[in-house]
Amino acid sequence: MRRPSWLNRTVVVLTLVSLTQDAASELLYPLLPILLTTVLGAPAAVVGIIEGLAEAAAGAAKLISGRVSDRIGRKPVTGVGYALAALGKVFVAAAGAWPMVMVGRVTDRLGKGTRAAARDAWLASSVEPRHLGRAFGFHRMGDTVGAVIGPLLGLLILHVSHGDVRHALWIAVIPAVLSVALVTLAAERRTTHSRGNRTASHSPAMGTVLTDAQDSQSGRSTPAAVAHNQPLPTAFWRVAVTLAAISLVNFPDALLMLRLHDLGWSTNAILLAYVAYNLVYTLASFPAGVLADRLPPATVYAIGLVFFAAAYLGLGTVAGDAHSWRTWALLALYGLFPACTDGVGKAWVSALVPDAVRGRAQGYFQALGNGAVFAAGLWAGLMWNAGSGQGVVPLQVSGVCGVVACVWMLTAMRGAVRLR
């Protein structure tokens, strides 16, 4: 059977790169609190400090790396990002005290911030605009396969090594290094900005998509040096700020795992629940991307918000039946939310800017999202014990806000994909 035109070498290789790196990250991430508090004897507060610094580093790197990648190329910036992430995992595995773990974790997230915007801009430029949803959906599917493999591999290694956390952390370095090697196999097609180039194309779902250095006001082609400095279109900012605002009620998944713990779930059950969530996310990502190529992205995003609201409101009301099919169904339902929003959001903003500034656009968009999720974690954490406690209030507040956001998407944002 003939391979679809959009499923080119760059898309496949970048998907494999993300799969291997995410397998390494999701193997390491659940073991960090154990390493810090049990093996190295650090106080619990250190875990929060390290994660806060790590996320701050990732957000700052995204703001810078996206713009740099527009100028020097997406491939070298992406490669540096994955190399930093691998180096960070080596530091963590070799750490003899918690400050070394902090250095490793910050280095790891600095690598994530460095690569993310450049990689997504590279992915967007490798396919035709009408296939952006498919490309990002396929990539998210592969990335999340890694998120399923990682925790399962961690459980296996801990079982075989009789709970040796160090052994598992060193194993995590292997797929991380492999991801760096895989980057070299992908090809980058550099865009030229000569006067005769086409500067826009049409996607039935995305609307008019800018594909190279089109002037956002006049529609004329511009020299590359000018193109890299042109302001991002108003339509981009409208979408980016709206999606970041929605993220203010999407608090970190760690708090959802805490909710399960509060309901009496064991550590192994919580880890399996996390795997189940990622499995649903994996299976639904590509179909959601295909749907985004056929329908306005705002519509697909709104569908995701329906799943978000249902899952949050449901998890905020479960009590004694915590281990019933209802709770597992809600977790599966929640997996459909990022499937309909993560890759779709990246494809959406990619469609709103010319290729010359896609790295900068992805950097701003993702940094805004990082900041919003960080703020969501703060307010949800502070309200965790409000009312009846155990996270009921923040879950219900976020669920209601998800309903409001869904209505907003279907009414006010459907025309935001079209550039005038």
SESE-694383 format. One record per residue (C-alpha): x, y, z; residue in three letters. Coordinates in steps of 0.02 Angstrom, whole numbers, padded with zeros to 5 digits. Example, Ala and Ser with C-alpha at 12.3 -4.5 7.8 and 13.67 -1.06 7.14 Angstrom:
2
[[00615 -00225 00390] "ALA"]
[[00684 -00053 00357] "SER"]
# end
This chain:
420
[[00000 00000 00000] "MET"]
[[00066 00171 -00048] "ARG"]
[[00120 00283 00096] "ARG"]
[[00022 00447 00112] "PRO"]
[[00117 00599 00048] "SER"]
[[00112 00686 00218] "TRP"]
[[00193 00536 00305] "LEU"]
[[00366 00585 00245] "ASN"]
[[00536 00545 00318] "ARG"]
[[00541 00701 00426] "THR"]
[[00372 00665 00506] "VAL"]
[[00418 00483 00540] "VAL"]
[[00591 00520 00610] "VAL"]
[[00532 00663 00722] "LEU"]
[[00394 00551 00788] "THR"]
[[00521 00415 00830] "LEU"]
[[00632 00545 00912] "VAL"]
[[00490 00603 01024] "SER"]
[[00438 00424 01062] "LEU"]
[[00610 00373 01125] "THR"]
[[00638 00533 01223] "GLN"]
[[00466 00525 01304] "ASP"]
[[00492 00343 01351] "ALA"]
[[00651 00398 01442] "ALA"]
[[00564 00546 01526] "SER"]
[[00411 00449 01583] "GLU"]
[[00522 00310 01650] "LEU"]
[[00622 00436 01752] "LEU"]
[[00485 00558 01806] "TYR"]
[[00385 00445 01925] "PRO"]
[[00547 00389 02009] "LEU"]
[[00612 00564 02047] "LEU"]
[[00516 00587 02211] "PRO"]
[[00577 00417 02270] "ILE"]
[[00757 00458 02225] "LEU"]
[[00750 00626 02311] "LEU"]
[[00658 00583 02471] "THR"]
[[00703 00400 02500] "THR"]
[[00875 00375 02421] "VAL"]
[[00950 00549 02444] "LEU"]
[[00853 00601 02600] "GLY"]
[[00792 00769 02535] "ALA"]
[[00639 00851 02615] "PRO"]
[[00475 00846 02518] "ALA"]
[[00483 01033 02486] "ALA"]
[[00638 01006 02377] "VAL"]
[[00533 00906 02253] "VAL"]
[[00420 01056 02224] "GLY"]
[[00566 01177 02212] "ILE"]
[[00656 01072 02083] "ILE"]
[[00501 01049 01975] "GLU"]
[[00462 01235 01984] "GLY"]
[[00638 01282 01928] "LEU"]
[[00632 01150 01791] "ALA"]
[[00469 01216 01718] "GLU"]
[[00532 01396 01728] "ALA"]
[[00688 01345 01630] "ALA"]
[[00582 01259 01497] "ALA"]
[[00470 01410 01475] "GLY"]
[[00616 01531 01460] "ALA"]
[[00704 01420 01334] "ALA"]
[[00550 01412 01223] "LYS"]
[[00543 01601 01209] "LEU"]
[[00723 01608 01147] "ILE"]
[[00747 01447 01049] "SER"]
[[00600 01472 00933] "GLY"]
[[00667 01637 00868] "ARG"]
[[00844 01567 00854] "VAL"]
[[00782 01417 00754] "SER"]
[[00698 01533 00627] "ASP"]
[[00869 01609 00593] "ARG"]
[[00994 01466 00598] "ILE"]
[[00882 01317 00559] "GLY"]
[[00765 01203 00656] "ARG"]
[[00872 01045 00647] "LYS"]
[[01025 01106 00746] "PRO"]
[[00917 01186 00881] "VAL"]
[[00811 01029 00895] "THR"]
[[00968 00921 00907] "GLY"]
[[01042 01030 01046] "VAL"]
[[00878 01019 01141] "GLY"]
[[00874 00829 01139] "TYR"]
[[01059 00820 01183] "ALA"]
[[01030 00931 01336] "LEU"]
[[00885 00821 01390] "ALA"]
[[00994 00665 01377] "ALA"]
[[01134 00749 01474] "LEU"]
[[01012 00800 01610] "GLY"]
[[00957 00619 01632] "LYS"]
[[01139 00567 01653] "VAL"]
[[01159 00697 01792] "PHE"]
[[01004 00632 01881] "VAL"]
[[01058 00450 01869] "ALA"]
[[01232 00491 01935] "ALA"]
[[01175 00610 02072] "ALA"]
[[01244 00581 02246] "GLY"]
[[01150 00726 02325] "ALA"]
[[00990 00820 02285] "TRP"]
[[01075 00978 02214] "PRO"]
[[01145 00868 02075] "MET"]
[[00969 00806 02038] "VAL"]
[[00914 00988 02028] "MET"]
[[01052 01024 01901] "VAL"]
[[01002 00871 01801] "GLY"]
[[00817 00908 01804] "ARG"]
[[00840 01090 01754] "VAL"]
[[00958 01036 01613] "THR"]
[[00830 00908 01555] "ASP"]
[[00686 01035 01550] "ARG"]
[[00801 01165 01472] "LEU"]
[[00825 01039 01333] "GLY"]
[[00637 01014 01317] "LYS"]
[[00611 01202 01303] "GLY"]
[[00752 01218 01177] "THR"]
[[00686 01082 01061] "ARG"]
[[00497 01101 01072] "ALA"]
[[00464 01257 00969] "ALA"]
[[00599 01218 00841] "ALA"]
[[00539 01039 00818] "ARG"]
[[00357 01088 00797] "ASP"]
[[00400 01225 00672] "ALA"]
[[00508 01098 00578] "TRP"]
[[00363 00974 00578] "LEU"]
[[00242 01105 00513] "ALA"]
[[00357 01156 00370] "SER"]
[[00380 00976 00313] "SER"]
[[00199 00946 00258] "VAL"]
[[00069 01034 00152] "GLU"]
[[-00047 01149 00251] "PRO"]
[[-00198 01037 00219] "ARG"]
[[-00110 00898 00313] "HIS"]
[[-00054 00993 00468] "LEU"]
[[-00183 00908 00579] "GLY"]
[[-00131 00734 00522] "ARG"]
[[00054 00770 00545] "ALA"]
[[00035 00840 00720] "PHE"]
[[-00090 00705 00768] "GLY"]
[[00028 00568 00710] "PHE"]
[[00172 00649 00804] "HIS"]
[[00072 00664 00964] "ARG"]
[[00019 00482 00946] "MET"]
[[00200 00426 00935] "GLY"]
[[00254 00540 01076] "ASP"]
[[00119 00469 01189] "THR"]
[[00165 00289 01144] "VAL"]
[[00329 00332 01231] "GLY"]
[[00230 00393 01381] "ALA"]
[[00147 00222 01390] "VAL"]
[[00308 00124 01365] "ILE"]
[[00408 00223 01494] "GLY"]
[[00307 00184 01653] "PRO"]
[[00281 00003 01600] "LEU"]
[[00468 -00016 01570] "LEU"]
[[00499 00064 01739] "GLY"]
[[00386 -00063 01825] "LEU"]
[[00476 -00206 01737] "LEU"]
[[00650 -00142 01781] "ILE"]
[[00604 -00114 01964] "LEU"]
[[00534 -00290 01972] "HIS"]
[[00688 -00369 01894] "VAL"]
[[00810 -00263 01996] "SER"]
[[00714 -00287 02159] "HIS"]
[[00670 -00103 02174] "GLY"]
[[00839 -00030 02125] "ASP"]
[[00793 00148 02074] "VAL"]
[[00969 00189 02016] "ARG"]
[[00967 00045 01893] "HIS"]
[[00804 00107 01817] "ALA"]
[[00870 00285 01802] "LEU"]
[[01025 00227 01707] "TRP"]
[[00915 00125 01589] "ILE"]
[[00818 00286 01552] "ALA"]
[[00977 00363 01480] "VAL"]
[[00980 00236 01337] "ILE"]
[[00822 00291 01243] "PRO"]
[[00867 00473 01281] "ALA"]
[[01034 00455 01190] "VAL"]
[[00949 00359 01049] "LEU"]
[[00833 00506 01019] "SER"]
[[00983 00620 00991] "VAL"]
[[01054 00501 00861] "ALA"]
[[00887 00490 00771] "LEU"]
[[00878 00679 00745] "VAL"]
[[01023 00667 00623] "THR"]
[[00916 00558 00507] "LEU"]
[[00783 00690 00476] "ALA"]
[[00801 00815 00334] "ALA"]
[[00761 01000 00350] "GLU"]
[[00692 01091 00200] "ARG"]
[[00747 01271 00217] "ARG"]
[[00624 01400 00150] "THR"]
[[00686 01531 00028] "THR"]
[[00605 01701 00015] "HIS"]
[[00631 01753 -00164] "SER"]
[[00506 01866 -00246] "ARG"]
[[00425 01733 -00352] "GLY"]
[[00381 01613 -00211] "ASN"]
[[00203 01570 -00169] "ARG"]
[[00165 01640 00002] "THR"]
[[-00003 01565 00047] "ALA"]
[[-00105 01411 00018] "SER"]
[[-00278 01354 00066] "HIS"]
[[-00331 01216 00184] "SER"]
[[-00517 01175 00190] "PRO"]
[[-00516 01168 00380] "ALA"]
[[-00376 01288 00425] "MET"]
[[-00425 01424 00303] "GLY"]
[[-00289 01529 00220] "THR"]
[[-00122 01466 00282] "VAL"]
[[00037 01569 00269] "LEU"]
[[00178 01458 00209] "THR"]
[[00327 01573 00193] "ASP"]
[[00375 01755 00214] "ALA"]
[[00210 01838 00173] "GLN"]
[[00188 02011 00244] "ASP"]
[[00040 01998 00364] "SER"]
[[-00031 02164 00309] "GLN"]
[[00002 02180 00123] "SER"]
[[00021 01998 00069] "GLY"]
[[00186 02037 -00021] "ARG"]
[[00341 01928 -00007] "SER"]
[[00479 01999 00100] "THR"]
[[00666 01968 00113] "PRO"]
[[00716 01835 00239] "ALA"]
[[00803 01958 00356] "ALA"]
[[00645 02063 00366] "VAL"]
[[00531 01911 00375] "ALA"]
[[00613 01847 00534] "HIS"]
[[00575 02012 00621] "ASN"]
[[00398 02042 00559] "GLN"]
[[00263 02051 00694] "PRO"]
[[00158 01898 00722] "LEU"]
[[-00019 01913 00651] "PRO"]
[[-00163 01969 00762] "THR"]
[[-00254 01806 00726] "ALA"]
[[-00108 01709 00801] "PHE"]
[[-00111 01811 00962] "TRP"]
[[-00299 01791 00977] "ARG"]
[[-00286 01601 00967] "VAL"]
[[-00128 01588 01074] "ALA"]
[[-00197 01696 01215] "VAL"]
[[-00365 01607 01212] "THR"]
[[-00287 01434 01224] "LEU"]
[[-00171 01494 01363] "ALA"]
[[-00321 01563 01458] "ALA"]
[[-00405 01393 01446] "ILE"]
[[-00246 01313 01517] "SER"]
[[-00270 01417 01675] "LEU"]
[[-00398 01288 01730] "VAL"]
[[-00303 01136 01666] "ASN"]
[[-00194 01098 01816] "PHE"]
[[-00049 00973 01810] "PRO"]
[[-00092 00789 01795] "ASP"]
[[00005 00757 01956] "ALA"]
[[-00142 00834 02050] "LEU"]
[[-00262 00712 01966] "LEU"]
[[-00150 00571 02026] "MET"]
[[-00158 00650 02199] "LEU"]
[[-00348 00644 02186] "ARG"]
[[-00339 00457 02155] "LEU"]
[[-00221 00439 02303] "HIS"]
[[-00344 00535 02412] "ASP"]
[[-00479 00414 02356] "LEU"]
[[-00375 00269 02420] "GLY"]
[[-00288 00206 02263] "TRP"]
[[-00123 00113 02285] "SER"]
[[00038 00172 02204] "THR"]
[[00033 00031 02075] "ASN"]
[[-00149 00067 02035] "ALA"]
[[-00110 00252 02008] "ILE"]
[[00035 00208 01893] "LEU"]
[[-00077 00092 01792] "LEU"]
[[-00208 00229 01784] "ALA"]
[[-00077 00346 01713] "TYR"]
[[-00033 00215 01582] "VAL"]
[[-00217 00192 01537] "ALA"]
[[-00239 00380 01517] "TYR"]
[[-00088 00390 01401] "ASN"]
[[-00149 00239 01303] "LEU"]
[[-00315 00325 01264] "VAL"]
[[-00220 00484 01222] "TYR"]
[[-00111 00384 01102] "THR"]
[[-00253 00298 01012] "LEU"]
[[-00356 00456 00990] "ALA"]
[[-00221 00581 00939] "SER"]
[[-00209 00537 00755] "PHE"]
[[-00398 00526 00724] "PRO"]
[[-00416 00696 00808] "ALA"]
[[-00281 00766 00693] "GLY"]
[[-00371 00698 00540] "VAL"]
[[-00532 00777 00603] "LEU"]
[[-00443 00944 00622] "ALA"]
[[-00396 00938 00437] "ASP"]
[[-00581 00921 00393] "ARG"]
[[-00665 01031 00523] "LEU"]
[[-00615 01201 00594] "PRO"]
[[-00485 01174 00731] "PRO"]
[[-00596 01270 00852] "ALA"]
[[-00730 01137 00832] "THR"]
[[-00609 00994 00870] "VAL"]
[[-00539 01092 01017] "TYR"]
[[-00716 01118 01083] "ALA"]
[[-00747 00930 01073] "ILE"]
[[-00591 00907 01180] "GLY"]
[[-00660 01031 01307] "LEU"]
[[-00818 00928 01321] "VAL"]
[[-00712 00779 01375] "PHE"]
[[-00612 00892 01492] "PHE"]
[[-00767 00960 01579] "ALA"]
[[-00848 00788 01595] "ALA"]
[[-00690 00710 01667] "ALA"]
[[-00654 00849 01792] "TYR"]
[[-00835 00863 01852] "LEU"]
[[-00846 00674 01864] "GLY"]
[[-00683 00653 01959] "LEU"]
[[-00741 00792 02076] "GLY"]
[[-00896 00693 02124] "THR"]
[[-00835 00512 02139] "VAL"]
[[-00820 00454 02318] "ALA"]
[[-00844 00279 02386] "GLY"]
[[-00849 00202 02212] "ASP"]
[[-00671 00258 02176] "ALA"]
[[-00618 00089 02107] "HIS"]
[[-00774 00062 02004] "SER"]
[[-00788 00064 01815] "TRP"]
[[-00849 00244 01828] "ARG"]
[[-00682 00311 01887] "THR"]
[[-00586 00214 01755] "TRP"]
[[-00707 00277 01622] "ALA"]
[[-00679 00456 01679] "LEU"]
[[-00490 00433 01666] "LEU"]
[[-00510 00363 01491] "ALA"]
[[-00623 00509 01447] "LEU"]
[[-00491 00630 01509] "TYR"]
[[-00365 00551 01390] "GLY"]
[[-00474 00611 01245] "LEU"]
[[-00449 00792 01300] "PHE"]
[[-00263 00812 01258] "PRO"]
[[-00289 00704 01103] "ALA"]
[[-00411 00834 01036] "CYS"]
[[-00314 00988 01093] "THR"]
[[-00126 00965 01105] "ASP"]
[[-00077 00925 00926] "GLY"]
[[-00228 01020 00860] "VAL"]
[[-00174 01178 00951] "GLY"]
[[00002 01169 00879] "LYS"]
[[-00065 01139 00704] "ALA"]
[[-00187 01283 00726] "TRP"]
[[-00056 01413 00772] "VAL"]
[[00062 01347 00638] "SER"]
[[-00073 01384 00509] "ALA"]
[[-00086 01564 00564] "LEU"]
[[00094 01620 00533] "VAL"]
[[00217 01614 00387] "PRO"]
[[00353 01482 00394] "ASP"]
[[00489 01611 00424] "ALA"]
[[00422 01646 00600] "VAL"]
[[00345 01479 00648] "ARG"]
[[00482 01442 00774] "GLY"]
[[00452 01607 00863] "ARG"]
[[00264 01581 00857] "ALA"]
[[00277 01406 00931] "GLN"]
[[00395 01471 01064] "GLY"]
[[00276 01608 01120] "TYR"]
[[00125 01493 01112] "PHE"]
[[00204 01353 01212] "GLN"]
[[00283 01470 01340] "ALA"]
[[00113 01550 01370] "LEU"]
[[00041 01376 01395] "GLY"]
[[00180 01328 01517] "ASN"]
[[00150 01484 01620] "GLY"]
[[-00037 01454 01623] "ALA"]
[[-00019 01273 01681] "VAL"]
[[00103 01330 01816] "PHE"]
[[-00025 01458 01877] "ALA"]
[[-00161 01325 01870] "ALA"]
[[-00057 01212 01981] "GLY"]
[[-00034 01352 02107] "LEU"]
[[-00217 01399 02127] "TRP"]
[[-00277 01218 02123] "ALA"]
[[-00148 01168 02253] "GLY"]
[[-00198 01311 02367] "LEU"]
[[-00382 01264 02350] "MET"]
[[-00355 01077 02363] "TRP"]
[[-00420 01063 02541] "ASN"]
[[-00560 01192 02522] "ALA"]
[[-00738 01137 02553] "GLY"]
[[-00748 00949 02574] "SER"]
[[-00563 00935 02528] "GLY"]
[[-00474 00805 02421] "GLN"]
[[-00475 00919 02268] "GLY"]
[[-00664 00925 02247] "VAL"]
[[-00675 01116 02235] "VAL"]
[[-00537 01145 02105] "PRO"]
[[-00600 00999 02000] "LEU"]
[[-00777 01068 01997] "GLN"]
[[-00719 01246 01964] "VAL"]
[[-00613 01188 01817] "SER"]
[[-00752 01078 01750] "GLY"]
[[-00876 01223 01746] "VAL"]
[[-00745 01336 01665] "CYS"]
[[-00718 01199 01534] "GLY"]
[[-00902 01209 01487] "VAL"]
[[-00891 01398 01469] "VAL"]
[[-00733 01382 01364] "ALA"]
[[-00818 01254 01250] "CYS"]
[[-00960 01374 01215] "VAL"]
[[-00835 01514 01181] "TRP"]
[[-00741 01405 01057] "MET"]
[[-00899 01363 00960] "LEU"]
[[-00961 01542 00953] "THR"]
[[-00818 01667 00956] "ALA"]
[[-00666 01569 00891] "MET"]
[[-00728 01477 00737] "ARG"]
[[-00675 01621 00623] "GLY"]
[[-00504 01643 00706] "ALA"]
[[-00422 01521 00586] "VAL"]
[[-00446 01632 00434] "ARG"]
[[-00321 01768 00397] "LEU"]
[[-00381 01925 00312] "ARG"]
# end
